[in-house]
Amino acid sequence: MTERRQETLISSVLLAAVFVVTLLPFASLFTTALHTSGTYPTGLSWPKHPQWHNFVDAFHAADMGAIFLSSTSIVLGVVPVAIVLATLAGFALGHLRPRGGRAAFAVFLAGLTLPLEGVIVPLYYEIRDFHLLNTRFAIILPLIGLYMPFAVYWMRAHFLAMPNELSEAARIDGATTWQLFWRIHLPLARPAVTALGILLTIWTWNQFLLAIVLVDDPKKRTMAGALGAFQGQWGTNIPLLAAGALLILTPMLIVFLIFQRNFVVALLQGSVKG
Amino acid sequence: MIQAVNTATDSAPRRALTTRARHRPSHLGWLFLIPALSVYGIFVLWPILQTIRYSFYSWDGVDKPQWAGLRNFRAVFTDPQLTSTLVHVAELILFFTVIPVGLGLVLAAIMQRVTSRRVTSVARAVLILPQIVPLVAAGIAWSWVLSSSGVVNQVLQAIGLRHITRAWLGDFTTALPSVGLIGAWVLLGLCTVLLSVGMGKIDASLYEAAVLDGAGRIREFFAVTLPSLRNEIAVCVTVTMISALSAFDIVYITTQGGPGNATMVPGLKVYQLAFFNRQVGLASALALVLMVIVILCIMPVQSLSRRSGDE
């Protein structure tokens, strides 16, 4: 019995240590953000006079409102389109299975592990030739393409797992392929689509490399990309930088806290299937 | 028994595989496929082909490209500035993959045994947090934690280790391991949660059998837990290796590849070569080598997990 208690104690301590280490950077960022702007405080120390207005200053310095709108419009440009395209393709590969579909699937799979750095150079020249550099489309369009391997793989897996009796019954009732898709399969695909939407939203919001290469103006970037520019500009003013970094990760944090369970489930399924 | 668990998870898609193919409206399927294939083709496949093409040229991005043959590739494998990026990335794999998977296994085993359900769900939420925040924000936070007046040095000073305090990301010997530890921080939670979900699915009778055979905790772990988790481990290794090989955001924010060349990784080098040094051909050759390395690293892991599924 005592041995078990000892084991429990050690386990709890280890678990607590991991918690502390996970949360430590955020705590340090928070206390630093409250120090007087322009000073060089110690890592984790509570200031005598917390400077809450640092957050307001950082908000204005980074033009946070504009960045937030920009990031939101990029997400709105990417996620719904990517979901529609992937659902159609997933339905084709998982259910309709046209001749040559296997080859098409293999082509998608080939892109599943592609590092973005592998295509970023030609992507720059391609976007330049489309005259889209420094517009939000420079981020939106490539991201839709880059998400296809994972998104199609994801939706195909969903449609594959659907029982075939369902479609047969609908066919006997005279449903066309489109009706079968729209009336029967799409409503049932909602959980898969929700999870995919969550994943694509996180990835888009946090996209960095595309933003810094293809868009110069931070106000037309994603949140992550704008933070990169903010660091370049205010890197020497540690409290202000800390406040800015915290502000930039807040929106996603709030959404995470609200939809916590969905997030965890989506991330888990996402990596298992990916 | 273990095999039974594996095949059980596989049976659903298999059933779908045998009963479909009764009617295949063949051309219609392609109509559903074409939109996705076109964006994928324009923004992924075409750029991949271009990367391959550029890598055989010497090009500054403006003037006419000059044929360079294999010169760019020779540089990737002989120029110390470039070969070192490949060495660094190999070292990063140790941190990004080995720590999260190893420590993740231990933590998952602990969460399995001690904690109540409520603690487990809170633990999952906290551990998954680094996956939600942008790597850029994590990078800024960590460069502050590891700075000369950061928390790490604060703690070291408090426990009497003042003499080893330093600017961890600015020191030639500690910069790369520090970047590696940041990556481990990002990925540990994901691996832990993935593995603990996997452990939850292991058939309890396997453990009962092990106990009847007189196995202790440790033997039980190696005889039952580890083999049952083969697929989950393969997933963790794949995900973490890809993020080590394509590391960019964290390095860009924390060190810019420095001090000197100490933390330069292929992803950042491609970016610098192409957009600052105007050596587009060389950048493309390095990018191509990186893509091939990713595939070479992932393939054995994938075939390992697939084999275990077919047994």
Interface residues (C-beta under 8 A of the other chain):
Chain A: T8 S11 S12 L14 L15 V18 F19 V21 T22 L23 L24 P25 F26 S28 L29 T32 Y40 P41 T42 G43 L44 V84 L85 A86 L88 A89 F91 A92 L93 H95 L96 R97 P98 R99 G100 G101 A104 V107 F108 G111 T113 L114 P115 L116 E117 G118 V119 I120 V121 P122 L123 Y124 Y125 E126 L141 P142 I144 G145 L146 M148 P149 V152 A157 L160 A161 M162 P163 N164 E168 R171 T177 F181 I202 W205 N206 F208 L209 I212 V213 M223 A224 L227 G228 Q231 I238 L241 A242 A245 L246 I248 L249 M252 L253 F256 Q260 R261 F263 V264 L267 L268 S271 V272 G274
Chain B: A12 P13 A16 L17 T19 R20 A21 R22 H23 R24 P25 S26 H27 L28 G29 W30 L31 F32 L33 P35 A36 L37 V39 Y40 G41 I42 F43 V44 L45 W46 P47 I48 Q50 T51 Y54 G61 V106 L107 I110 M111 R113 V114 T115 S121 A123 R124 A125 V126 L127 I128 L129 P130 Q131 I132 V133 P134 L135 V136 A137 A138 I140 A141 W142 W144 V145 S147 S149 G150 V151 V152 N153 Q154 W185 L188 G189 L190 V193 L194 V197 E232 V235 C236 T238 V239 I242 L245 S246 F248 D249 Y252 I253 P266 G267 V270 Y271 A274 F275 V280 A283 S284 A287 L288 L290 M291 V294 I295 I298
